[in-house]
Amino acid sequence: MATKTATSETISFTAPPTLRLELSAIPETGYYDSTSEFLRDAMRTLLAEKKELRIAIASVLYKNDKISLGKAVEIANVNYEEMKKILVEKGIKLRRGVSTKKELEEGLAKLEKWKAR
């Protein structure tokens, strides 16, 4: 189950009793202000260490038209040429340019923001 806000999304999951107990103690340790902060850091740390997982996630999101090639490069933490090669090897067709009006509008907004600096 997920609940969206403007900048984040609340995700719930089932955890065994021992994990729930451990998570409930996180704020009291002083290492993190909240369990949510701990879980975000844990996910970032896990993804930073698992290059193949990052590549797999980026590939799936790109294949399903959820992200652009640039975003796939960012998620996978590889260069453009390497990401294109990975996608081709996985049998994923490369897209050229924008495919929706929304993508075009987002790109134009980013360009305008960049020009205004």
HELIX and SHEET records of a PDB file:
HELIX    1   1 PRO A   17  THR A   29  1                                  13    
HELIX    2   2 THR A   35  GLU A   49  1                                  15    
HELIX    3   3 LYS A   51  LYS A   63  1                                  13    
HELIX    4   4 LEU A   69  ALA A   76  1                                   8    
HELIX    5   5 TYR A   80  GLU A   89  1                                  10    
HELIX    6   6 LYS A  101  LYS A  115  1                                  15    
SHEET    1   A 2 ALA A   2  LYS A   4  0                                        
SHEET    2   A 2 GLU A   9  ILE A  11 -1                                        
END                                                                             
